[in-house]
Amino acid sequence: MAAKPFRVGFIGAGGIAHTHAKNLLKVEGVELVCAADVNETGLEKFKTEQKVGKTYKDFKEMLAKEKGNIDAVSVCTPNGLHAENTIAALNAGYHVIVEKPMAMTSKECRDMIAAAKKAGKHLVVGFQWRFNPKTVMIKKQADDGVFGKILYVRVQALRRRGIPNWGVFGRKELQGGGGMIDIGVHASEMAHYVMGCPKPVSATGNAWTYMGNKPSEVVSQWPNWDHKTYTVEDLAVGMVRFDNGAMMTIESSFCTHIEKDIWNFQILGEKGGATFDPLMVFKDEHGYMWNEAPGFIPGDDQFALKMKHFVEVCRDGRTNESSGEHGLAVQQWLEGIYLSAEKGREVKIDELP
Ligand SMILES: NC(=O)c1ccc[n+]([C@@H]2O[C@H](COP(=O)([O-])OP(=O)(O)OC[C@H]3O[C@@H](n4cnc5c(N)ncnc54)[C@H](O)[C@@H]3O)[C@@H](O)[C@H]2O)c1
């Protein structure tokens, strides 16, 4: 029997919306109905390439006019619009998948969660790294007790020279920050998921800008970023305490002086440990210090798995593995680290507005 159609509209039709559209169409029964974007050229490109029927310049008009024609909305706008777009879509009666980071602040995240509850609709945060087959393997080991109690997680999302030279990624008022909120969010959400999503209680950190606000001076993969509007950090480091006593450190950068880019997390538990890259598990066995690696890891695309999960949560009753509450926890430490950098001290999550 064919799956019930699941009809989707988009708010924001830029880079990530194209990725979402392609992956949504891999799920049986999904139809792409409409898209809204303020950029007419981008909207036209999206319409042509993704074969979306209707387009709108104003997302509110789309939400009103498509009543009954769509089941869900994919929010793919800059971070500063996530809360407004998501709450409007939920209030209009649609399920929502919102891109990462969930929003700019934890207050916005709480408002989004409340709107979903009030509307009785699903809210999924677009974290794809938790669906990465390597993360799934480490999570399985954690759930099976291989690491014992997880004590410490080290997260690294470090680019040597990777300031995006498109979009608005350098503008703090639209994005909320630089490498920490843009890529630290990815590597820390997957590590937190593996840890079993403990509650963050405090955060400390610092953030520095020393390169992005100047013209690019060396040959690099993404040269000529807009240094004149660059107000976000180049490098940020944070430490998070959780209610179960565990700690996480996060190192993130758009640009810093390292040999090469690093994308990794490391788990240290009472009984075992693991690294994401290379994918390895470390434990004691048979009287030896024992290192293990899987013989095979599926090559499934995490973006495809993320969109499939979204459809199945909304349409088929699958458990939401990337909920608003998960997004809120991540947002709390992102916000806490930035606030700590401003104040020069550790901040309690309770003191966030
Ligand atoms: N999950 C991932 O790996 C991943 C990757 C890239 C981007 N993202 C996230 O996706 C979001 C968008 O990033 P992107 O790379 O697609 O950026 P982008 O600049 O390519 O696209 C953003 C789109 O939003 C549109 N927009 C801006 N204001 C709007 C408004 N008021 N109404 C409707 N549309 C509006 C822009 O015109 C643009 O087309 C960001 O939050 C980013 O963090 C996630």
The ligand as an SDF file (V2000), in Angstrom:
LIG
                    3D

 44 48  0  0  0  0  0  0  0  0999 V2000
   22.4180   21.0540    8.7910 N   0  0  0  0  0  0  0  0  0  0  0  0
   23.4510   21.5280    8.1190 C   0  0  0  0  0  0  0  0  0  0  0  0
   24.4630   20.8640    7.9170 O   0  0  0  0  0  0  0  0  0  0  0  0
   23.3820   22.9230    7.5890 C   0  0  0  0  0  0  0  0  0  0  0  0
   24.1900   23.2960    6.5240 C   0  0  0  0  0  0  0  0  0  0  0  0
   24.0910   24.6000    6.0380 C   0  0  0  0  0  0  0  0  0  0  0  0
   23.2210   25.5020    6.6460 C   0  0  0  0  0  0  0  0  0  0  0  0
   22.4530   25.0950    7.7040 N   0  0  0  0  0  0  0  0  0  0  0  0
   21.5420   26.0450    8.3720 C   0  0  0  0  0  0  0  0  0  0  0  0
   20.5130   26.3870    7.4540 O   0  0  0  0  0  0  0  0  0  0  0  0
   20.1620   27.7600    7.6130 C   0  0  0  0  0  0  0  0  0  0  0  0
   20.3070   28.4540    6.2680 C   0  0  0  0  0  0  0  0  0  0  0  0
   21.6340   28.2960    5.8020 O   0  0  0  0  0  0  0  0  0  0  0  0
   21.9690   28.2470    4.2260 P   0  0  0  0  0  0  0  0  0  0  0  0
   23.3720   27.7670    4.1200 O   0  0  0  0  0  0  0  0  0  0  0  0
   20.9060   27.5340    3.4950 O   0  0  0  0  0  0  0  0  0  0  0  0
   21.9420   29.7980    3.9140 O   0  0  0  0  0  0  0  0  0  0  0  0
   21.5110   30.5010    2.5620 P   0  0  0  0  0  0  0  0  0  0  0  0
   21.9460   31.9070    2.7030 O   0  0  0  0  0  0  0  0  0  0  0  0
   22.0130   29.7060    1.4080 O   0  0  0  0  0  0  0  0  0  0  0  0
   19.9030   30.3890    2.5690 O   0  0  0  0  0  0  0  0  0  0  0  0
   19.0810   31.1180    3.4480 C   0  0  0  0  0  0  0  0  0  0  0  0
   17.8710   31.5720    2.6610 C   0  0  0  0  0  0  0  0  0  0  0  0
   16.9530   32.2370    3.5390 O   0  0  0  0  0  0  0  0  0  0  0  0
   16.3910   33.3120    2.7960 C   0  0  0  0  0  0  0  0  0  0  0  0
   15.7560   34.3000    3.6590 N   0  0  0  0  0  0  0  0  0  0  0  0
   16.3360   35.2910    4.3610 C   0  0  0  0  0  0  0  0  0  0  0  0
   15.3750   36.0230    4.9860 N   0  0  0  0  0  0  0  0  0  0  0  0
   14.1860   35.4570    4.6850 C   0  0  0  0  0  0  0  0  0  0  0  0
   12.8330   35.7400    5.0490 C   0  0  0  0  0  0  0  0  0  0  0  0
   12.5320   36.7600    5.8600 N   0  0  0  0  0  0  0  0  0  0  0  0
   11.8430   34.9510    4.5370 N   0  0  0  0  0  0  0  0  0  0  0  0
   12.1370   33.9330    3.7000 C   0  0  0  0  0  0  0  0  0  0  0  0
   13.4010   33.6110    3.3270 N   0  0  0  0  0  0  0  0  0  0  0  0
   14.4200   34.3620    3.8230 C   0  0  0  0  0  0  0  0  0  0  0  0
   17.5760   33.8680    2.0220 C   0  0  0  0  0  0  0  0  0  0  0  0
   17.1610   34.7000    0.9550 O   0  0  0  0  0  0  0  0  0  0  0  0
   18.2510   32.5920    1.5680 C   0  0  0  0  0  0  0  0  0  0  0  0
   17.7770   32.1430    0.3110 O   0  0  0  0  0  0  0  0  0  0  0  0
   21.0660   28.3080    8.7130 C   0  0  0  0  0  0  0  0  0  0  0  0
   20.3770   28.2870    9.9240 O   0  0  0  0  0  0  0  0  0  0  0  0
   22.2300   27.3370    8.7550 C   0  0  0  0  0  0  0  0  0  0  0  0
   22.8010   27.2290   10.0470 O   0  0  0  0  0  0  0  0  0  0  0  0
   22.5040   23.8260    8.1650 C   0  0  0  0  0  0  0  0  0  0  0  0
  1  2  1  0
  2  3  2  0
  2  4  1  0
  4  5  1  0
  4 44  2  0
  5  6  2  0
  6  7  1  0
  7  8  2  0
  8  9  1  0
  8 44  1  0
  9 10  1  0
  9 42  1  0
 10 11  1  0
 11 12  1  0
 11 40  1  0
 12 13  1  0
 13 14  1  0
 14 15  2  0
 14 16  1  0
 14 17  1  0
 17 18  1  0
 18 19  2  0
 18 20  1  0
 18 21  1  0
 21 22  1  0
 22 23  1  0
 23 24  1  0
 23 38  1  0
 24 25  1  0
 25 26  1  0
 25 36  1  0
 26 27  1  0
 26 35  1  0
 27 28  2  0
 28 29  1  0
 29 30  1  0
 29 35  2  0
 30 31  1  0
 30 32  2  0
 32 33  1  0
 33 34  2  0
 34 35  1  0
 36 37  1  0
 36 38  1  0
 38 39  1  0
 40 41  1  0
 40 42  1  0
 42 43  1  0
M  CHG  2   8   1  16  -1
M  END
$$$$
